[in-house]
Structure formats: structure tokens, C-alpha cells
């Protein structure tokens, strides 16, 4: 899970301008990571706060399986948060924003 949180953080820091002034020789993404105190997978996990989990049988999306949403508050995505959807207990490779539909993770 910490690997996926770190990947989510890296993607956000590459795609979003947070207004952090880069230090000499630093990219904007590196400045963003510094601002959030994230230099590793462990840092990403330490900066994430588990918010809640919900269980979905997938029937609304005509999907088979049991889906568990894990929702996190993360400082690098304060507006949407971060969500993982486990299908039948397996952690996916995809990470999305809180509120993304289950079918986005299949």
C-alpha cells in the first residue's frame, strides 16, 4: 500500500502546481515533495491518514466480486484525497481520487 501511496504522491507532485518555490537545482516536483516531507514510500505512508473503508458488492456497476474502498486523507491531494479499491482482497495497481467509481479500478 505504501508503494501505491508514494506513486500517487509522485503523480500529484508532477501534475499539480502547489506554489512551492524550488531551491536552486530543484524541479518543481522535487520542491513539492520536499514541502510534503515525502522522499520515500515510508514517508508517503507516514503522511497519509486512513479515513474510512466501505464494502461494495459491485452490483451497481454490474461487476462481479467484492470491492473494498480504502479512503485516505493525504496532504498532496487535499481536495480529493486518495482511494484504493481492493477486488476480492487483492490490492490493485491503480490509485484514484476519493469518489472515483469502482469500475475505474477494474
Buried (B, 14 or more C-beta within 10 A) or exposed (E): BBEBBBBBBBBBBEEBEBEBEEEEEBEBBBBBBBBBEBEEBEBBBEBBEEBEEEEBEBEEEEBEBEBBBBBBBBBBBEEEBBBBBBBEEEBEEBBBBBEBEBEEBB
